[in-house]
Amino acid sequence: MKLNEAILAVLRYLHNGGIADTWLLSPTSGTFTVNSGEISLDGDFEAGDWIVIADGKKRHSGIYLLEAPEENATPQLFALKNGTGEESPFDGNITFTGTVYRLNVPFGFIDLCKEIRDYMLSDDGKPNSLISESIINSYKWTRATDADGKPLGWKDLFSDRLPPFVMWNSVQI
């Protein structure tokens, strides 16, 4: 799982399918072209910003990390990445009409999403995880389940850390 997928999963869980409008800054609307993974953006965007692309047809909507442009590129040209250091999720030339927002998430949110992603990718994050219980100098292994016997997931294990990030207004992406 890529970091941008984890961020989107957490945001959708917290916001019922959208992103809090108070977390979206510097909207830029128009027609955009992504050429070999690079996009030109006017406005208050910097390398290291997470952005939300809201494509009118939802073909390219999602969350992306802006990385520094290649040397000698125009200042408004950024490489779109998924937050894992891998190549851009876009190949070739893509043109779309929509809005691009700078994602202004609260302090600690991206780090929490990294922890959730790492948990989901670990053996502990698999639905058949086992937990140990000490019983007089020995261990008993049981499945990590909730009160209904369902396997624990990231939503259960991180539930105490999610409330500070709950927002009520949202913009669908």
KOLNU-858477 format. One line per field, with one value per residue (C-alpha): residue number from 1; residue in one letter; y, x, z. Coordinates in steps of 0.5 Angstrom, whole numbers. Example, Ala and Ser with C-alpha at 12.3 -4.5 7.8 and 13.67 -1.06 7.14 Angstrom:
! KOLNU-858477
seq	1; 2
type	A; S
yy	-9; -2
xx	25; 27
zz	16; 14
***
This chain:
! KOLNU-858477
seq	1; 2; 3; 4; 5; 6; 7; 8; 9; 10; 11; 12; 13; 14; 15; 16; 17; 18; 19; 20; 21; 22; 23; 24; 25; 26; 27; 28; 29; 30; 31; 32; 33; 34; 35; 36; 37; 38; 39; 40; 41; 42; 43; 44; 45; 46; 47; 48; 49; 50; 51; 52; 53; 54; 55; 56; 57; 58; 59; 60; 61; 62; 63; 64; 65; 66; 67; 68; 69; 70; 71; 72; 73; 74; 75; 76; 77; 78; 79; 80; 81; 82; 83; 84; 85; 86; 87; 88; 89; 90; 91; 92; 93; 94; 95; 96; 97; 98; 99; 100; 101; 102; 103; 104; 105; 106; 107; 108; 109; 110; 111; 112; 113; 114; 115; 116; 117; 118; 119; 120; 121; 122; 123; 124; 125; 126; 127; 128; 129; 130; 131; 132; 133; 134; 135; 136; 137; 138; 139; 140; 141; 142; 143; 144; 145; 146; 147; 148; 149; 150; 151; 152; 153; 154; 155; 156; 157; 158; 159; 160; 161; 162; 163; 164; 165; 166; 167; 168; 169; 170; 171; 172; 173
type	M; K; L; N; E; A; I; L; A; V; L; R; Y; L; H; N; G; G; I; A; D; T; W; L; L; S; P; T; S; G; T; F; T; V; N; S; G; E; I; S; L; D; G; D; F; E; A; G; D; W; I; V; I; A; D; G; K; K; R; H; S; G; I; Y; L; L; E; A; P; E; E; N; A; T; P; Q; L; F; A; L; K; N; G; T; G; E; E; S; P; F; D; G; N; I; T; F; T; G; T; V; Y; R; L; N; V; P; F; G; F; I; D; L; C; K; E; I; R; D; Y; M; L; S; D; D; G; K; P; N; S; L; I; S; E; S; I; I; N; S; Y; K; W; T; R; A; T; D; A; D; G; K; P; L; G; W; K; D; L; F; S; D; R; L; P; P; F; V; M; W; N; S; V; Q; I
yy	0; 7; 13; 17; 11; 10; 18; 17; 11; 15; 21; 17; 14; 20; 24; 20; 20; 27; 31; 37; 43; 47; 42; 45; 51; 55; 52; 53; 51; 50; 45; 41; 37; 32; 30; 25; 25; 33; 38; 46; 49; 57; 59; 58; 51; 48; 42; 37; 40; 34; 36; 34; 33; 34; 32; 33; 26; 23; 19; 23; 25; 23; 25; 27; 29; 35; 34; 38; 40; 37; 42; 48; 47; 52; 54; 52; 45; 39; 32; 28; 22; 18; 19; 13; 15; 11; 14; 18; 14; 18; 16; 20; 26; 27; 33; 34; 39; 40; 43; 43; 44; 44; 39; 43; 37; 38; 37; 29; 27; 25; 21; 18; 15; 13; 9; 6; 4; 1; -3; -5; -8; -11; -18; -15; -12; -18; -21; -27; -23; -27; -24; -27; -27; -29; -35; -37; -37; -39; -36; -37; -35; -32; -29; -21; -20; -15; -17; -20; -24; -20; -19; -13; -8; -1; 3; -1; -1; 7; 9; 13; 17; 19; 23; 30; 29; 28; 34; 35; 39; 35; 36; 30; 28
xx	0; 3; 2; -3; -7; -7; -8; -14; -17; -16; -19; -25; -26; -26; -30; -35; -32; -29; -24; -26; -26; -22; -16; -16; -12; -10; -15; -13; -19; -18; -15; -9; -4; 1; 6; 11; 9; 10; 4; 5; 1; 0; -1; 2; 4; 11; 15; 13; 6; 1; -5; -12; -14; -21; -22; -29; -30; -26; -21; -15; -18; -14; -8; -1; 6; 9; 16; 22; 22; 28; 34; 32; 25; 20; 18; 11; 13; 12; 13; 7; 9; 5; 9; 13; 19; 16; 15; 9; 3; 2; 4; 5; 0; -6; -11; -16; -21; -22; -19; -13; -12; -6; -8; -7; -7; -7; 0; 2; -4; 1; 6; -1; -2; 5; 4; -3; 0; 6; 1; -3; 3; 6; 4; 1; -4; -6; -13; -11; -6; -5; -4; 0; -3; 2; -1; 4; 11; 8; 4; -3; -4; -10; -13; -14; -21; -26; -32; -36; -30; -28; -21; -18; -16; -13; -19; -20; -13; -12; -19; -16; -12; -17; -22; -17; -17; -25; -28; -35; -35; -33; -31; -32; -26
zz	0; -2; 3; -1; -1; 7; 7; 3; 7; 13; 11; 8; 14; 18; 13; 10; 3; 3; 6; 11; 7; 12; 10; 3; 1; -5; -10; -17; -22; -30; -35; -33; -37; -33; -38; -36; -29; -28; -27; -28; -22; -21; -14; -7; -8; -6; -6; -1; -1; -1; -6; -8; -15; -16; -23; -26; -29; -23; -27; -24; -17; -11; -7; -9; -6; -10; -11; -13; -21; -25; -25; -31; -30; -30; -22; -23; -25; -20; -20; -18; -13; -9; -3; -3; -7; -13; -20; -22; -22; -29; -35; -42; -43; -39; -39; -35; -32; -25; -18; -15; -7; -3; 3; 10; 15; 22; 25; 26; 21; 16; 21; 24; 17; 16; 22; 20; 13; 16; 21; 15; 11; 17; 19; 25; 21; 17; 19; 22; 27; 34; 41; 46; 53; 59; 63; 69; 66; 59; 53; 50; 43; 41; 35; 36; 35; 38; 42; 36; 34; 28; 27; 29; 24; 24; 25; 32; 34; 32; 34; 41; 36; 31; 34; 34; 26; 25; 21; 20; 13; 7; -1; -5; -9
***
